[in-house]
Amino acid sequence: MTLRLGLGLPQMAQYDPRHDVPDVARAAEQTGFDSVWVFERTVFPQRPLDGLFGVRDAPWPDHYHACADPLVTLSFAAAVTERVRLGSSVLVSGLHAPFPLARTLATLDAASGGRLLAGLGTGWSRDEYRAAGVTAFARRGDQLDELLDVCAAVWGADPVAYRGAYTEIAPASVGPKPARPVPVYLAATGGRALERVARRADGWLPAHLTGEQLTPLLGTLRSAVERHGRDPKAVDVSLRVGVELTGAPLPRAGRRPYSGSHDQVVEDLAGAAEAGAREVLLDLQVHCRDGKELADRAAELHAGVRAAGL
């Protein structure tokens, strides 16, 4: 099976969203990428309540400054492309009221001709939850469960009706409807979140894992999927990785996965594919200066991956 390749769209401060987003989206489609992706970061606190990814005292990277809104970015990309899927890895569910987000996603899918992939997660930053003012951080898992219920209701047949802790919809017509059932992918690293993937998701969105790290988690997920009476093959796996191309090879000792020469990065991608990743989302934007450099590096890496037979 050919490894599907996605590309992270430019959202960071060094990019001009007016030009770089549509230019990179067009280039990704012309190059042959299967999908384009966004992520969500909303604030850069001077004194964070949480370390990076919830790791105590881990500093936030400078590239989280001034990240462009993910849904606006996807809308730009949708307007200038015709084939690539449009994914989020991930939208932080608790920063959004369920009903408005469900309607926005439905509209984006309808406007793009059925190309949306709704990637969702609970997030890890209490600063972002506090700024959004939508959900208590401690209730973020419950809110995601309700968001999934609301999306299913809003995207389904009229009349729509729902009552939950955050949302109450009296019987009503709600539109537009998505062009087709929108695939829902969920981020998770274990515990309740991975069980939610097993019960409810069309796909899993792990991030920044090597093939060796992916293997045991995927085994746990597949066992959980079977336990819930579902076919493990029906749950897709789309792995997001941050890529740094250095030109010359890096020494093996201390090399960060998915960094180094093209050959080194392709070797890492081969390991992820062997472990069970069906798609890899290549995020090169941190180490590029503008949209042209991002598009050029992405095209070179795409060619190298395909030349390797992945």
C-alpha positions in Angstrom: 0.0 0.0 0.0 1.4 3.4 -1.0 2.0 5.7 2.0 -0.3 8.7 1.7 1.5 12.1 2.2 0.1 15.2 3.7 1.7 18.6 4.0 1.3 21.1 6.9 0.1 24.5 5.6 2.0 27.7 6.6 0.5 29.2 9.8 3.5 30.5 11.7 4.5 34.1 12.1 7.1 34.2 9.3 4.4 33.5 6.7 2.0 35.9 4.9 -1.3 34.1 5.0 -2.7 36.1 2.2 -0.1 34.8 -0.3 1.7 31.8 1.3 -1.3 29.8 2.2 -2.9 29.7 -1.2 0.5 29.3 -2.9 1.5 26.4 -0.8 -1.9 24.7 -1.1 -1.8 24.9 -4.9 1.8 23.7 -5.0 1.0 20.7 -2.7 -1.8 19.6 -5.0 0.3 20.0 -8.1 3.2 18.1 -6.5 0.9 15.2 -5.7 0.3 15.4 -2.0 -2.8 13.7 -0.8 -3.8 16.2 1.8 -3.0 19.5 3.5 -3.3 20.1 7.2 -3.6 22.7 9.9 -3.0 22.8 13.7 -4.4 25.1 16.4 -2.5 27.3 18.8 -4.3 30.4 20.1 -2.1 32.2 22.7 1.6 32.4 23.6 1.5 33.1 27.4 4.4 34.9 28.9 4.2 32.7 32.0 2.5 29.5 30.9 0.5 27.5 33.3 1.5 24.3 31.5 4.7 23.1 30.0 4.8 22.1 26.3 2.4 19.2 25.6 1.7 19.1 29.3 5.3 18.3 30.3 6.1 20.2 33.5 8.4 23.2 32.9 9.0 22.3 29.2 9.3 25.7 27.4 7.0 26.6 24.6 8.9 27.0 21.2 9.1 30.5 19.7 7.3 29.3 16.6 4.1 29.1 18.5 3.9 32.9 18.4 1.1 34.3 16.3 -0.2 31.1 14.6 -2.9 31.7 12.0 -6.4 30.5 12.7 -6.8 26.9 11.4 -10.3 27.1 9.9 -9.5 30.4 8.1 -6.3 28.8 6.8 -8.2 25.7 5.6 -10.8 27.9 3.9 -8.1 29.6 1.9 -6.7 26.3 0.9 -10.1 24.9 -0.1 -10.7 27.9 -2.4 -7.7 27.3 -4.5 -7.6 23.4 -4.7 -9.8 20.7 -6.1 -8.4 17.4 -5.1 -6.4 17.4 -1.8 -8.2 16.5 1.4 -8.4 19.2 4.0 -7.4 18.1 7.5 -6.9 19.4 11.0 -4.3 17.9 13.3 -5.8 19.0 15.5 -8.6 21.4 16.4 -8.7 21.8 20.2 -12.3 20.9 20.9 -12.7 22.7 24.2 -11.8 26.1 22.6 -15.0 25.9 20.5 -18.7 25.8 21.4 -20.0 22.5 19.9 -22.9 23.8 17.8 -21.1 26.6 15.9 -18.1 24.4 15.2 -20.3 21.6 13.9 -21.9 24.1 11.5 -18.6 25.6 10.4 -17.2 22.2 9.6 -20.3 21.2 7.7 -20.1 24.4 5.6 -16.4 23.8 4.9 -17.1 20.3 3.7 -20.0 21.4 1.5 -17.9 24.3 0.1 -15.0 22.0 -0.7 -17.0 19.3 -2.4 -16.6 16.7 0.4 -12.9 17.0 1.2 -12.8 17.8 4.9 -11.3 15.6 7.5 -12.2 16.7 11.0 -9.2 16.0 13.3 -10.0 16.8 17.0 -8.3 16.6 20.3 -8.7 17.9 23.9 -5.4 19.9 23.9 -3.1 20.4 26.9 -2.9 24.2 27.6 -4.9 25.6 30.4 -4.0 29.1 29.2 -5.8 28.4 25.9 -8.8 27.1 27.7 -8.9 30.2 30.0 -8.6 32.6 27.0 -11.4 30.8 25.1 -13.8 30.8 28.0 -15.9 27.9 26.6 -15.0 24.9 28.6 -13.5 24.1 32.0 -10.1 22.5 31.4 -11.0 19.6 33.8 -14.1 18.8 31.7 -12.4 18.8 28.3 -12.9 15.1 27.7 -16.6 15.3 28.4 -16.9 18.3 26.1 -15.2 16.4 23.3 -17.7 13.6 23.7 -20.5 16.1 23.5 -19.0 17.7 20.4 -18.9 14.4 18.6 -22.6 13.9 19.5 -23.5 17.4 18.3 -21.6 16.9 15.0 -23.4 13.6 14.4 -26.7 15.4 15.0 -26.0 18.5 13.0 -24.5 16.7 10.1 -27.4 14.2 10.0 -31.0 14.5 8.7 -33.4 17.3 9.8 -35.0 17.9 12.2 -31.9 18.1 14.4 -32.5 17.9 18.2 -30.0 17.5 21.0 -29.7 18.2 24.7 -26.4 17.9 26.6 -24.3 19.7 29.2 -23.2 22.5 26.8 -25.7 22.3 23.9 -29.5 22.4 23.6 -31.0 22.2 20.1 -34.8 22.2 19.9 -36.1 20.3 16.8 -34.9 22.5 13.9 -33.6 22.4 10.4 -29.8 23.0 10.4 -27.7 23.5 7.2 -25.9 23.3 5.0 -25.2 19.6 5.4 -21.8 18.2 4.6 -21.3 16.8 1.1 -20.8 13.4 2.6 -20.2 11.9 6.0 -17.2 13.8 7.4 -14.5 11.5 8.7 -13.6 12.2 12.3 -10.0 11.6 13.4 -9.0 11.9 17.1 -5.7 12.6 18.8 -4.8 10.3 21.7 -1.8 8.9 23.5 -3.5 6.4 25.8 -6.1 5.9 28.5 -9.6 7.3 28.0 -8.6 9.3 24.9 -7.4 6.1 23.1 -10.5 4.3 24.1 -12.5 7.1 22.6 -10.6 6.6 19.3 -11.5 2.9 19.5 -15.2 3.5 20.1 -15.9 6.5 17.9 -13.3 7.6 15.4 -12.7 6.9 11.8 -9.0 7.5 12.3 -6.2 8.1 14.9 -3.9 11.1 14.8 -0.7 10.3 16.6 2.1 12.9 16.5 5.9 13.0 16.4 6.4 9.2 17.0 9.0 7.0 15.4 8.0 3.6 14.0 9.3 1.9 17.2 7.1 4.2 19.3 4.1 3.8 17.1 4.0 0.0 17.2 3.0 -0.7 20.8 0.4 2.2 20.8 -1.1 0.9 17.6 -1.3 -2.6 19.1 -3.1 -1.3 22.1 -5.5 0.7 19.9 -6.3 -2.3 17.6 -7.1 -4.4 20.7 -9.4 -1.8 22.0 -11.1 -1.4 18.6 -11.8 -5.2 18.5 -13.1 -5.0 22.1 -15.6 -2.5 21.0 -16.8 -4.8 18.1 -15.2 -2.8 15.3 -12.8 -3.8 12.6 -9.3 -2.5 13.3 -8.6 -2.1 9.6 -11.4 0.4 9.4 -9.5 2.9 11.7 -7.1 4.9 9.7 -3.7 6.1 11.1 -2.4 9.5 10.1 0.9 10.4 11.8 2.0 14.0 12.1 5.8 14.6 12.1 7.9 17.8 12.3 10.6 17.6 9.6 13.9 19.4 9.5 16.0 18.9 6.3 19.6 19.7 6.8 21.2 18.8 3.5 24.2 16.9 4.9 23.5 13.8 7.0 23.4 14.2 10.7 25.3 11.9 13.1 23.2 9.1 14.4 23.9 9.9 18.0 21.5 12.5 19.3 19.7 12.9 15.9 16.1 13.9 16.3 13.7 11.6 14.3 12.6 13.1 11.0 15.6 15.4 10.8 18.8 15.3 8.7 19.3 14.5 5.0 16.6 13.4 2.6 17.8 9.8 3.0 17.6 9.9 6.8 14.1 11.4 6.8 12.9 8.9 4.2 14.3 6.1 6.4 12.4 7.3 9.3 9.2 7.5 7.2 9.8 4.0 6.0 9.9 2.9 9.7 6.6 4.7 10.4 4.9 3.1 7.4 6.2 -0.4 8.4 4.8 0.2 11.9 1.3 0.9 10.5 1.0 4.5 9.6 -1.1 4.8 6.4 -0.5 8.5 6.0 2.2 10.9 7.3 1.6 14.6 7.6 4.9 16.3 6.9 5.2 19.6 8.7 8.3 21.5 7.4 7.1 25.1 8.1 9.2 25.7 11.3 12.5 25.6 9.3 11.4 27.5 6.2 11.5 31.3 5.7 8.6 31.7 3.3 5.9 29.9 1.3 8.2 29.3 -1.7 10.9 27.7 0.3 8.3 25.5 2.0 6.7 24.4 -1.3 10.1 23.7 -2.8 11.4 21.6 0.1 8.1 19.7 0.3 8.3 18.9 -3.5 11.8 17.6 -3.1 10.9 15.4 -0.1 7.8 14.1 -1.8 9.9 13.0 -4.8 12.4 11.3 -2.5 9.7 9.4 -0.7 8.1 8.2 -3.9 11.5 7.3 -5.4 12.1 5.1 -2.3 9.0 3.1 -3.2 6.9 4.3 -0.2 
